[in-house]
């Protein structure tokens, strides 16, 4: 690959439109009594209730905080990233590895070590009434509008025009997704045809995000290398992966993104097939490896699922599986980071990235790992974690690049932005 190419090996370019579509799908399944709050059984799942709707409202607010800079289109976000990189490296061009995120099952039952998914067989679905669906969705987005308008009042004096414009765009996106009519009809048709049985469970937001990425792969050839999000609780997703459907043709994915923090242990039973397939077919995996993230905070109930120690048996079992321990286990006490550092030293298939390191203080101990571990010279990658890193409100893209330039020499930066991502992708 050309020497004037640099990579952002860890970023996200999903949008608020994706989130709104996905939350609307989630609401539909609650009304339909098929959302797996608890492990599915032959009993009907819990009916919709006020406390469940309250959870959906809170969920949407949290997602807004995650995506509060994602109001442009996927292509506009790509262009923004490329322009910012060009300011810092005028002679080079940016390529990105955008990582999908599957948020649909964050409120669902969890899968622990060695546990298998429970097929949703024998569940008695409810009959979704379009008016009930619309009324419930109106309730959710009305609450969200109030939240956004309160945010607008808070930011108007502190953050000025840009923040206000983002909220204005968010309100416009809500208006575009205010009706349930199209989703109601499409789900009704799919249920009649049984099309969900022919592949993975196709929630509207997930498919919208996936389709937008694939359109970008087609229109911006060789400029992005997206990773598909796999959550073993999504019916049919692993079967689709094992069929190779995600990795065929010119419009394809180049790797797999895992986010155990959403509620599944890396060693739950369904995931072994994923690791074997990726190992056999030279498909790289990136997984979220940090004590914080989304949902925010270090005390989230599934935080420990992301502990790198949970992946050590997988690394050993599949020595040809290239796996990126994202964020290098970022934690204030460096316990996870030390585990990642050891796994890099002891194995040939372990990679890591410095993404969402938004200050010199955060990068300082990471530089010490770099200096003391020679293998990181060929295993460490650069990532912005755009647009999640903007959640911190502590850094601009220019400052982010300058922090890395402060700690890494030109040749070192080129290794982590060019050589190592190419090696990880297998290009």
C-alpha angles and dihedrals in degrees: 000000000000117000091228092069124100128184136220094206097188122039141121128220102179118133141219089256089064091051094049092050092048095048089049089054090049090053090050091055092048090055089044089052092232102106105113102230086156129021107293118254137168087273118090113262120246117293123243111279137172093259090054092052088049089055090052091052092050090045091055092049091052091049090051090055089051094049104033093130096044102092098112123080122271090257093049089052090051091050091049092053092048093049093050092049090048091058090059099036107027095178096051138071126222127236119185139207103211113196120212119222124209107206097163097098099041090109094042132097116292129242113222130196112306092003121131129212116263111231113239092238123146095016114146106228122211122238106253113222113205093221093051089048092049093046091050092047091048088054092051098047093041088059090046092052091053089050092050093048090051088051090050090056090050097049100040094084097033107039104019132200100350094056092045091050091052091054090047089054090048091054090049090052090053090054090052090053097037096108124072093194099101094044092045092054095043092051091047091053092046091051091051093049095040090227093151087070092062096064142348121327102278110213111184098241095048092049093044091054092045093048092048091053092048091049088053091050088055098044098039099040116201092359099102137030107197126199120216118231115237122196111174091214091066104095114243097003095113092044089053090050092049089052087058092236094137094054104045129106131001094301098061146123121258101204148355129267119208125191108182089173086077089072115286129102114232088235097051109130101255093056097067090073088054093052093047093049093048091047093049093046101039093245112155123223129212119192132184106256109176134101090234132041131100120013086040125245136040095261097067109136093244099041092111091058086074095055108127090224087072089064098050095090088050093050090051095045094050107036092171094055110107107215129178115212093207121218087013088261093299110210135145094242093044092226093130092040091056090051091053090047090053093047090052090051094048101041139049097212101056121104131172139189139213101225127154092016094145103175142041088243090059093047097048098080090040090059088055090057089050093052095047100042114060092189091066087070087075100028108045121093135191121238135168097203085219124208097013092059089064087066087079093060085208102106145032122217090255092053090046092057092043091055090056091046088054093057103033131055119231094261091047092051090050090054094052093041100040120009100041098044090050090051091047093050091046093232 
